[in-house]
Amino acid sequence: MSRSQPAEQAPAITAGALPSALTEPLRTYAIELVHLDVDTELRMAREALAKADQADIHTPHDMIRTAVELSIRLRTLIAAVEAGEGQ
């Protein structure tokens, strides 16, 4: 009577998780952006947020696009505020 070895199992991936080779932080693509004045950047940030509010949370493309747009708007808004502090 021989015992069979248990089959080797593939590593478990939790729902929504990607293998590390496929993950990359958004900041990897952060570039030095040209900012406008604080009022304009604030208006544009509000517009991006309003657009994000309409994105479909169940659509990966919408979530990626929204994350990128909000990241850009936040970075340029911070740069505009920091530039205004020196004045």
N, C-alpha and C positions, 0 to 999 in steps of 0.2 A: 504494500500500500504506500504510494508516494504522495507527498503533499505538494501541491502546486504553489509556486511563489505568487504573492499578490501582484497584480498588474501595477506597473509604475504609474502614478497619477501625475497629471499635468498640474503646475502650480495654479492655485485658485486665484481668480481675478474677481474682486468684488464689483458689484454693479456700479457702473460709471467710472471705474478705474481703468487706466490704460497702462500697458507695460512701460517701464521707465524709458525705454528707447524711443517711445513716441511722445513723451511729455517734454514740454519746454516752457519755462516761465515767460509770461507776457513781457516782462522787463527786458528780455533778451533783445527785443526789437525796439526798445525805447531809444529814440534818437533825439538829438538836440533840435527842438522845434522853435520856430519863430513865434513869439507871442505878440499879441496886440495889447491895447490898453485894457485895464481891469474891467471897465464897464462892458466892453465888447466881448471879452473872454467870459465874463459872467453870463451875459446873454446867450452866448454860444453853448455854455455848459448847461444852462437851463433848457435850451432846445434839445440838446443831446439827451438829457434826462427825460424830457417829455417823450422823445422818440423811443428811449429804452423802456419806458412804461408800457409801450404798445407791443414790445417784442414778445414772441411766443416762447415761453420758458421750456417748452417741449421740443423746440427746434434747435439743434446744436449750431447751425449756421447763424441763426438770430442771436444766440447767446455769445458766440465768438465775435460777431460784428459789433454787438453792443459793448462787450468788454473792451474791445480795442478802441472804439469811439470814446467811451467814457474815460479810459486811461489817457488818451491823447488830450481830451478836453481838461481833465484834472491837472495833468502836467503843465499845460500851457497856462491855465488859470493860476497855478502856484507860481510859475515863473513871472507872470505879470504882477502878481501881488508882491513878490519879493523884489522885483525891479522897482515897484512904486515905493517901497520902504526906503530906498536910498535917496529919494527925491525930497 
